[in-house]
């Protein structure tokens, strides 16, 4: 991944431009010929291919039609949108306050039917307890030096988590065993969080799996925490930014990764045994 949000976004723009140029070349068209058939000027084609001007969805559809590849338009349009809004800086999002940030996810949660979450470091937000959430958000506000409306934000996250009991939805949640040992809050708060995990898997809509440290022949190494909402959006949380992926081919890659990780996890009694082990380690 690029070293900064801006450079990553530029790299994504260049990737879109490169794909369009390759389509033109594969179709045996010069830049002037493509421009004439699309109904615009040659300089516009040049600006698009050199990533100086982002193409509109209509531009991309027309480009693909002229090159005889209309089936690629949707994927390239999604990639172009990602390039223009690839990173949403946390600083901008956090200006609205932690409570409003939590509430901003409510429409997405209401509209999603299948939630897939993988985390290698912390317990997924949907099954976090009050003490765990409070400690996590307190650490984040201190590190980012932002206003600390932690109490209201904690209440908002807990309220949002009530979606777990909606029988129309499914929640497939995966953690690495190491996430059970990353203590958040004092021992009492962490014990309460781990204790809740012992019963979270019993919620009818929830499948909770733990990938053991001892898992053999891993086909995929631990990776970044990611959320998949149905099969239309992947959200990845980085230190400086939140990455949103809507390109179908990339979403398919994350869906494949999730299934690989899911196949390595243990569930039910085996998962509870790992949780009890983590509780005993608290001392």
VMD Tcl script that draws the C-alpha trace (Angstrom):
set ca {
  {0.00 0.00 0.00}
  {1.18 3.53 -0.73}
  {2.73 5.52 2.07}
  {-0.01 8.14 2.34}
  {-3.69 8.56 1.54}
  {-2.95 11.09 -1.20}
  {-0.33 8.94 -2.93}
  {-2.59 5.89 -2.69}
  {-5.43 7.83 -4.28}
  {-3.14 8.99 -7.09}
  {-1.95 5.43 -7.68}
  {-5.59 4.34 -7.92}
  {-6.32 7.08 -10.47}
  {-3.33 5.97 -12.52}
  {-4.55 2.37 -12.42}
  {-7.91 3.45 -13.89}
  {-6.16 5.46 -16.59}
  {-3.94 2.50 -17.43}
  {-6.91 0.16 -17.78}
  {-8.64 2.53 -20.17}
  {-5.50 2.97 -22.24}
  {-5.08 -0.82 -22.47}
  {-8.66 -1.18 -23.72}
  {-7.98 1.39 -26.43}
  {-4.77 -0.33 -27.50}
  {-6.42 -3.76 -27.49}
  {-9.13 -2.35 -29.76}
  {-6.47 -1.11 -32.18}
  {-7.50 2.52 -31.87}
  {-5.36 5.63 -31.74}
  {-6.16 8.35 -29.24}
  {-7.58 10.51 -32.03}
  {-9.76 7.70 -33.35}
  {-11.17 6.93 -29.92}
  {-11.87 10.62 -29.30}
  {-13.71 10.96 -32.61}
  {-15.88 7.92 -31.92}
  {-16.61 9.05 -28.37}
  {-17.53 12.53 -29.56}
  {-14.90 14.51 -27.68}
  {-11.49 16.04 -28.36}
  {-8.17 14.21 -28.49}
  {-6.75 16.29 -25.60}
  {-9.53 14.92 -23.37}
  {-8.46 11.36 -24.18}
  {-4.87 12.30 -23.38}
  {-5.81 13.89 -20.05}
  {-7.80 10.79 -19.04}
  {-5.02 8.38 -20.04}
  {-2.45 10.41 -18.13}
  {-4.63 10.55 -15.01}
  {-4.86 14.34 -15.17}
  {-8.66 14.37 -15.59}
  {-10.87 11.77 -13.87}
  {-13.38 10.25 -16.31}
  {-17.07 10.47 -15.53}
  {-19.17 7.28 -15.43}
  {-20.63 8.33 -18.78}
  {-17.10 8.77 -20.21}
  {-16.15 5.27 -19.07}
  {-19.29 3.68 -20.51}
  {-18.73 5.39 -23.85}
  {-15.03 4.43 -23.86}
  {-15.85 0.78 -23.21}
  {-18.59 0.73 -25.86}
  {-16.24 2.17 -28.50}
  {-13.58 -0.41 -27.56}
  {-16.09 -3.26 -27.75}
  {-15.88 -4.07 -24.03}
  {-19.11 -2.71 -22.47}
  {-19.03 -5.47 -19.86}
  {-15.98 -3.88 -18.20}
  {-17.62 -0.51 -17.63}
  {-19.17 -1.25 -14.23}
  {-15.90 -2.47 -12.75}
  {-13.92 0.49 -14.06}
  {-16.56 2.98 -12.89}
  {-16.35 1.51 -9.39}
  {-12.55 1.70 -9.50}
  {-12.72 5.33 -10.59}
  {-15.08 6.18 -7.74}
  {-12.74 4.46 -5.32}
  {-9.85 6.49 -6.70}
  {-11.66 9.76 -6.05}
  {-12.84 8.85 -2.56}
  {-10.47 6.04 -1.67}
  {-9.55 7.48 1.70}
  {-11.83 9.21 4.15}
  {-9.47 10.80 6.64}
  {-10.34 9.97 10.24}
  {-9.60 13.55 11.25}
  {-12.40 14.81 9.01}
  {-14.81 12.16 10.25}
  {-13.93 12.72 13.87}
  {-14.64 16.45 13.66}
  {-18.32 15.57 14.00}
  {-17.60 13.86 17.33}
  {-17.39 10.22 18.31}
  {-21.10 9.95 19.12}
  {-22.19 11.22 15.71}
  {-19.54 9.02 14.09}
  {-21.13 5.96 15.71}
  {-24.60 7.10 14.66}
  {-23.45 7.76 11.09}
  {-23.23 3.98 10.56}
  {-26.87 3.32 11.47}
  {-28.28 3.64 7.91}
  {-25.61 1.25 6.60}
  {-26.37 -1.24 9.36}
  {-30.10 -1.03 8.71}
  {-29.65 -1.68 5.01}
  {-27.18 -4.57 5.33}
  {-28.42 -8.15 5.48}
  {-25.12 -10.05 5.86}
  {-22.24 -8.65 7.91}
  {-18.79 -10.23 7.63}
  {-16.12 -8.98 10.03}
  {-12.53 -10.16 10.45}
  {-10.23 -8.75 13.13}
  {-6.77 -9.82 14.12}
  {-6.30 -7.31 16.94}
  {-9.52 -6.32 18.72}
  {-12.99 -7.70 19.40}
  {-15.42 -6.64 16.62}
  {-17.47 -3.60 17.54}
  {-20.80 -5.40 17.21}
  {-19.97 -7.64 20.18}
  {-18.00 -5.23 22.35}
  {-19.13 -4.62 25.93}
  {-19.47 -1.24 27.62}
  {-16.17 -1.32 29.51}
  {-14.25 -2.52 26.46}
  {-15.78 0.16 24.22}
  {-15.12 2.91 26.75}
  {-11.46 1.97 27.09}
  {-10.99 1.61 23.33}
  {-12.56 4.99 22.55}
  {-10.69 6.69 25.40}
  {-7.38 5.49 23.97}
  {-8.33 6.69 20.51}
  {-9.35 10.15 21.66}
  {-6.15 10.56 23.66}
  {-3.95 9.42 20.78}
  {-5.71 11.62 18.22}
  {-6.04 14.54 20.62}
  {-9.72 15.07 19.84}
  {-12.70 16.00 22.06}
  {-13.61 13.07 24.29}
  {-17.37 12.43 24.16}
  {-16.64 8.84 25.13}
  {-19.69 8.22 27.33}
  {-22.17 9.28 24.64}
  {-20.22 7.46 21.93}
  {-20.16 4.27 24.01}
  {-23.92 4.44 24.49}
  {-24.38 5.03 20.75}
  {-22.26 1.99 19.86}
  {-24.13 -0.22 22.32}
  {-27.44 0.98 20.88}
  {-26.19 0.28 17.37}
  {-25.26 -3.26 18.40}
  {-28.90 -4.10 19.05}
  {-29.03 -4.90 15.34}
  {-27.59 -8.30 16.33}
  {-31.08 -9.34 17.41}
  {-32.71 -8.59 14.08}
  {-33.74 -12.05 12.77}
  {-33.57 -10.81 9.17}
  {-29.80 -10.31 9.38}
  {-26.73 -12.56 9.67}
  {-23.44 -11.77 11.36}
  {-20.32 -13.76 10.51}
  {-17.60 -12.65 12.91}
  {-14.00 -13.87 12.97}
  {-11.08 -13.02 15.26}
  {-7.55 -14.25 15.59}
  {-6.88 -15.86 18.97}
  {-4.42 -13.05 19.70}
  {-7.34 -10.57 19.75}
  {-8.60 -12.36 22.87}
  {-5.37 -11.48 24.67}
  {-5.06 -7.80 23.73}
  {-6.31 -6.33 27.00}
  {-8.57 -3.31 26.69}
  {-9.41 -1.65 29.98}
  {-8.73 -3.11 33.40}
  {-8.88 -6.81 34.20}
  {-12.53 -6.62 35.24}
  {-13.57 -4.96 31.97}
  {-11.60 -7.45 29.89}
  {-13.01 -10.40 31.81}
  {-16.52 -9.07 31.20}
  {-15.79 -8.74 27.50}
  {-14.43 -12.27 27.22}
  {-17.33 -13.57 29.30}
  {-19.77 -12.01 26.86}
  {-18.06 -13.78 23.99}
  {-18.91 -17.10 25.62}
  {-22.58 -16.41 24.94}
  {-22.43 -14.14 21.87}
  {-22.22 -17.15 19.58}
  {-25.55 -18.36 20.97}
  {-27.39 -15.38 19.47}
  {-29.34 -16.98 16.58}
  {-28.10 -14.49 13.98}
  {-24.43 -14.70 15.00}
  {-21.64 -17.03 13.91}
  {-18.51 -16.36 16.00}
  {-15.25 -18.04 15.10}
  {-11.73 -17.91 16.51}
  {-8.65 -18.71 14.43}
  {-6.26 -20.50 16.82}
  {-2.64 -19.44 17.11}
  {-1.87 -23.13 16.57}
  {-3.76 -23.32 13.26}
  {-1.65 -25.43 10.92}
  {-1.11 -25.02 7.21}
  {-2.59 -21.53 7.12}
  {-3.56 -20.61 3.59}
  {-3.76 -16.91 4.51}
  {-1.69 -15.00 7.05}
  {-3.30 -12.60 9.52}
  {-4.31 -9.48 7.63}
  {-5.85 -6.06 8.21}
  {-9.18 -5.77 9.98}
  {-11.99 -5.50 7.47}
  {-15.78 -5.36 7.33}
  {-17.86 -6.59 4.39}
  {-21.41 -5.30 4.08}
  {-23.40 -7.73 1.93}
  {-21.33 -7.97 -1.25}
  {-21.37 -4.26 -2.06}
  {-18.88 -2.59 0.31}
  {-15.64 -3.42 2.10}
  {-14.44 -1.06 4.84}
  {-10.88 -1.19 6.16}
  {-9.72 0.84 9.15}
  {-6.16 2.14 9.05}
  {-4.35 4.36 11.53}
  {-4.83 7.51 9.45}
  {-7.80 6.71 7.29}
  {-10.74 4.53 6.47}
  {-10.60 2.79 3.12}
  {-13.86 2.02 1.34}
  {-13.82 -0.48 -1.51}
  {-16.73 -0.79 -3.93}
  {-15.00 -2.28 -6.97}
  {-16.64 -5.69 -7.62}
  {-13.36 -7.50 -8.37}
  {-11.76 -6.25 -5.14}
  {-14.84 -7.07 -3.07}
  {-14.68 -10.57 -4.54}
  {-11.07 -10.81 -3.33}
  {-12.08 -9.92 0.22}
  {-14.99 -12.35 0.12}
  {-12.56 -15.07 -0.94}
  {-10.14 -14.09 1.84}
  {-12.96 -14.16 4.39}
  {-13.96 -17.68 3.40}
  {-10.32 -18.81 3.59}
  {-10.01 -17.33 7.09}
  {-13.37 -18.73 8.11}
  {-12.28 -22.24 7.14}
  {-9.35 -21.99 9.60}
  {-11.50 -20.91 12.55}
  {-13.02 -23.02 15.32}
  {-16.54 -22.58 16.61}
  {-18.80 -23.65 19.44}
  {-17.09 -25.57 22.24}
  {-13.64 -25.24 20.66}
  {-13.97 -21.47 20.39}
  {-15.25 -21.26 23.97}
  {-12.23 -23.23 25.16}
  {-9.91 -20.59 23.67}
  {-11.94 -17.82 25.31}
  {-11.77 -19.56 28.71}
  {-8.02 -19.92 28.24}
  {-7.78 -16.15 27.68}
  {-9.91 -15.50 30.77}
  {-7.67 -17.74 32.90}
  {-4.61 -15.87 31.62}
  {-5.98 -12.63 33.09}
  {-5.10 -13.98 36.53}
}
mol new
graphics top color blue
foreach p $ca { graphics top sphere $p radius 0.5 }
foreach p [lrange $ca 0 end-1] q [lrange $ca 1 end] { graphics top cylinder $p $q radius 0.2 }
display resetview
